[in-house]
């Protein structure tokens, strides 16, 4: 499992843009969960 660390600038941007918007917040955390188990999952469209 991959450990994900968020920078302070990311946390500020997250609070400003995503926090409080339940639909985006759920989508974000779902993506983080997938990324932590498999960083190259096809649904993430990473390369």
MODELLER restraints for C-alpha pairs under 7 A, 6 or more apart:
rsr = mdl.restraints
at = mdl.atoms
rsr.add(forms.Gaussian(group=physical.xy_distance, feature=features.Distance(at['CA:1:A'], at['CA:36:A']), mean=5.73, stdev=0.5))
rsr.add(forms.Gaussian(group=physical.xy_distance, feature=features.Distance(at['CA:1:A'], at['CA:37:A']), mean=5.27, stdev=0.5))
rsr.add(forms.Gaussian(group=physical.xy_distance, feature=features.Distance(at['CA:2:A'], at['CA:36:A']), mean=4.82, stdev=0.5))
rsr.add(forms.Gaussian(group=physical.xy_distance, feature=features.Distance(at['CA:2:A'], at['CA:37:A']), mean=6.57, stdev=0.5))
rsr.add(forms.Gaussian(group=physical.xy_distance, feature=features.Distance(at['CA:3:A'], at['CA:36:A']), mean=6.74, stdev=0.5))
rsr.add(forms.Gaussian(group=physical.xy_distance, feature=features.Distance(at['CA:18:A'], at['CA:24:A']), mean=6.15, stdev=0.5))
rsr.add(forms.Gaussian(group=physical.xy_distance, feature=features.Distance(at['CA:18:A'], at['CA:25:A']), mean=5.91, stdev=0.5))
rsr.add(forms.Gaussian(group=physical.xy_distance, feature=features.Distance(at['CA:19:A'], at['CA:25:A']), mean=6.22, stdev=0.5))
rsr.add(forms.Gaussian(group=physical.xy_distance, feature=features.Distance(at['CA:40:A'], at['CA:46:A']), mean=5.87, stdev=0.5))
rsr.add(forms.Gaussian(group=physical.xy_distance, feature=features.Distance(at['CA:40:A'], at['CA:47:A']), mean=6.86, stdev=0.5))
